[in-house]
Amino acid sequence: MGEEEHFDCLIIGAGISGLDAAYHLQEHCKWASYAILERRANLGGTWDFFNYPGIRSDSDMYTFGFYWKAWQSTKPISPGKDILVYLREAAEEQGILENINFNTDIETAAWVSADNRWHLTTTTGSRYSCNVLFGCTGYYSYETPFEPSFPGQEAFSGKIVHPQKWTKEYDELVVGAKVAIIGSGATAVTILPNISNDASHVTMVQRTPTYIAAKPEVDPWAKFFKDWLPLNIAAKINRWKAVLLGALFYQYCVRYPNHARKLIKAGMFNEVKSVMDREEFDKHFSPPYNPWEQRFCLAPGGDFFRPIREGKATMVTGHIDHFTENGIQMKDGKNIEADLIISATGLTIQQNFPFSTMKVTVDGKPYVAATHLIYNAFMISEVPNFAFVIGYTNASWTLKADIASMYFTKMLNYMRSNKITKVVPKEDPDGNVKHEYFSGGLSSGYFTRSGDILPKQGDKFPWKGGVNYILDLVQMTFGGFSTDSLEFEMENKKIS
């Protein structure tokens, strides 16, 4: 093993969160040395990892992009390849790229109170240490997507692929094929219109319908502001317009779910009424939950509905009984012919969240996620000098990455100013905090499936939060650094 390389801060992951964290460190903690450790050969995280047809942002780029680098396109929903170009430009312009160590896969991360440092070892034996660790690895597992097994699937004569494992081979297999997509989430809603022109026919097989809204490909207001105002002013207006409209729409759905359901369903029916009567529409487009209890899907230019109107795609709603040699047999007796089956059945949350695949110990004790509490949607109880990013589920991921990164720099500066070497969230045993499953505010399958293995959240501040951008903005960005429920160690003296 080589000599251990030490930094004030190490960032794990060079996706959107990691790049955002690096920018804030450079801007607000100029004194701090840092590096980003990225296990892949490229930056971008999700946008470098996924290759399925049509991969795109599922929230508007005016808020999904960085506030410190304006998103200049008038297209609010953008392809993954454009996002990847944007991220590389951002990293190059800010001098972040030179601080990224690629192909650096952390195998173990050990906190040692004897020196109040994290000690990291890679799969190749390289060693790093830092005073503070910042986890920016997202929330889903790259290694294990959610792939439920179906009766008889070994009898199917064609290929079965999960979008997370998509390669160019499947681009070729789609051409001229009968394709069945299992699933109704954002991935399925994205893939269907992007393969419908190449496949002979696409059938979307869903157990549970989803709320889908057609959104203009070009935002007319964004175009107006960009055409008539200086770019930096137009970018700020477009960003805040998207923030406020998104927050208002979410609150509208939560507070007036029946009215919101009628409005959204009316929009969907308008897209398919030329080919579906009301009875058929209700079967395929009536989710059994209220709007925004699960992720809300967007279809730029109404692209999801177009193949249905043109007869290139068909909806089937119900339960799968088994796979056959030539397709899928539904429990109601309907048979779906398929040459290729795309199992868009969802993600799996990291088993060791929020440490991804790292084996973590705190003073020799293995970290077990389910035994910890999430502090302010930013830190983990009993884990010293560690913070992480998990984005919003009801707004753009980057909005939370901005807030978490800014708050992280406040914590670092507070520690430096007060000569603090260790900070750890501690639950007050007399605080009567009720432990609850962490759900991100949604009832989506990937959260409900992982409730037993994820860290828990509390029922009161600071052990609960992170689902309201405006509230977080006021408390964590405009406010100071809160020491509530934190224990500090300063010059060998413990304070709390």
CORUR-V377461 format. One record per backbone hydrogen bond with DSSP energy under -0.5 kcal/mol. CO is the residue of the C=O (numbers start at 0). NH is the residue of the N-H. If there is no record, write none. Layout:
CO,NH  CO,NH
This chain:
3,5  4,128  6,130  7,130  7,131  8,34  9,133  10,12  10,36  11,135  13,43  14,18  15,19  16,20  17,21  18,22  19,23  20,24  21,25  22,26  23,27  24,28  28,31  32,7  32,8  34,10  34,36  35,37  35,100  36,12  37,103  39,102  43,46  44,47  44,48  45,49  51,54  54,79  59,62  59,63  60,64  65,68  69,71  73,75  73,218  75,60  75,77  77,56  78,81  78,82  79,83  80,84  81,85  82,86  83,87  84,88  85,89  86,90  87,91  88,92  89,93  90,95  90,96  91,94  95,98  96,99  98,35  98,100  99,101  100,37  102,104  103,105  104,122  106,358  107,120  108,360  109,118  110,362  111,114  111,115  111,116  116,111  117,129  118,109  119,127  120,106  120,107  121,124  125,121  126,4  127,119  128,6  129,117  131,9  132,134  132,386  133,11  133,135  134,388  135,14  138,349  144,146  149,152  150,322  151,154  151,155  152,155  158,340  160,342  161,164  162,50  162,165  166,169  166,170  167,171  168,172  169,173  170,174  173,176  176,178  176,199  176,200  177,338  177,339  178,202  179,181  179,341  180,182  180,204  181,343  184,188  185,189  186,190  187,191  188,192  189,193  190,193  190,194  191,194  191,195  194,197  194,198  197,175  200,178  201,313  202,180  202,204  203,205  203,315  204,182  205,317  209,211  210,296  212,298  214,300  217,219  218,222  219,223  220,224  221,225  222,226  223,227  224,228  229,233  230,234  231,235  232,236  233,237  234,238  235,239  236,240  237,241  238,242  239,243  240,244  241,245  242,246  243,247  244,248  245,249  246,250  247,251  248,252  249,253  250,254  251,255  255,259  256,260  257,261  258,262  259,263  260,264  261,265  262,266  263,267  264,268  265,269  266,270  267,270  267,271  268,271  268,272  271,274  271,275  276,280  277,281  278,282  279,283  280,284  289,292  292,442  294,296  296,212  298,214  298,301  299,302  301,304  301,305  302,306  304,308  305,309  306,311  306,312  307,310  311,201  313,203  315,205  318,330  321,328  323,326  324,156  325,337  326,323  327,329  327,335  328,320  328,321  329,332  333,329  334,336  335,327  338,158  339,179  339,341  340,160  340,342  341,181  341,343  342,344  345,145  347,140  349,352  351,354  354,357  357,359  358,108  359,366  360,110  360,362  361,364  363,365  364,361  366,368  367,370  368,371  371,455  372,380  373,375  374,377  374,378  377,387  378,374  379,382  381,383  382,385  384,132  386,134  395,391  395,398  395,399  396,399  396,400  397,401  398,402  399,403  400,404  401,405  402,406  403,407  404,408  405,409  406,410  407,411  408,412  409,413  410,414  411,415  412,416  413,417  414,419  415,418  418,490  421,488  422,384  423,486  424,381  426,428  427,430  431,433  435,456  436,438  438,441  443,446  443,447  444,448  446,449  447,450  449,452  449,453  455,373  456,435  459,462  461,375  462,457  467,471  468,472  469,473  470,474  471,475  471,476  472,476  472,477  473,478  479,481  482,485  484,425  486,423  487,494  488,420  488,421  489,492  492,489  494,487
